[in-house]
Amino acid sequence: MLKINEHYSGLKESYLFTEIGHRVARFTAEHPERSVIRMGIGDVTLPLCPAVTQAMAGAVAEMGQAATFHGYGPEQGYGFLREKICAYYADMGVTLSPEEVFVSDGAKSDLGNMLDLFAEDNRVLIPDPVYPAYVDTNRMAGRPVLYINATEENRFLPLPDGDTQGDIIYICSPNNPTGAVYDRAGLQKWVDFARERGAVIFFDAAYESFISDPTLPRSIYQIPGAADCAIEFCSLSKTAGFTGTRCGYTVVPAGLVRGGMSLNKMWLRRQTTKFNGVSYVVQRGAEAVFTPEGQTQVRANIDIYRRNAAIITEALTRLGIWHIGGVNSPYIWLKCPGGLSSWDYFDRLLTGAGIVGTPGAGFGNNGEGFFRLTAFSSTDNTRAAMKRLEDMDE
Ligand code: MLT
């Protein structure tokens, strides 16, 4: 008899951002006259930069000519893009070979798919609060999840101690949802921990381009020993506005071996079997991100989001609301005023000010009583939202 994957029955009915979408849709249907400013899901608002759209237009033209048409591409990604990504890492002092880089349709897919390489009875260690996809993808496979507490006391940057356990460890820095960023010493502790125990770190670097402090690591491979224990996931979604275009990359070091198997070779085997690669047009667009012209243009956009983050943190400071993040990160993590629960504050902001944020409780138990705002709105909307927030408080 057919058996379904019963682990799905243990999941919440809908994914966090789907649930928020439903609530906002209900509110706007009931109050069509109200304007709503969206600072919930971390979706960008600035368009793709000209270097990217020109490269994509050129690639579209190539696809329309028999002589330059491209059919199936390499599952791992075209060499022209993987080489550019290696050069990007070289600028951070990290040496990679193109064979260690896998182009994907985004970090979220690879973070979930990478679990194919690991047995189901591994213990997974996840910080709480956390990006919900880490937890849900493991629950879907029935894998036991252990949590490490990220709290106000440790500035939402937990470190391993003698009691910490875990075979697969998730670290996101700059962090989603808290905006907290590990320094080198903090990441070194995690790398040492993983190496001592033969564990593997899944390092989510999706927000690395928001780091402006040159002392902070943007890649885990800037930490000695990381190539022996870490897989890094990165994305052009937030860096270059690819949330709708879809392109990211994952680094699996050639020397990363567990159970006598090369994880790089396993991932290649997995991808060549289950994935047909990212489209040629999108990869040409992604390549343009890494050109000097593309870098100048995407950095100008990131600067706009950084200024938005400053507008938010300045308003919160004026209002006396505790917060972290917003520096080296597009996310601002605040404590709900008046001791409100996360979802009560969500309702209060939506009905009182027409602002959509993300309730901290949606990211885990330690997120209860906290709330996340993003800097990805337009600057006008960010200013308007903060004015509404200040007016609401009067
Ligand atoms: C978020 O808002 O947490 C992110 O946009 C979600 C994602 O990148 O999938």
Residues whose N, C-alpha, C, O or C-beta is under 5 A from the ligand:
A	BS01	MLT	G40 I41 G42 D43 K108 N176
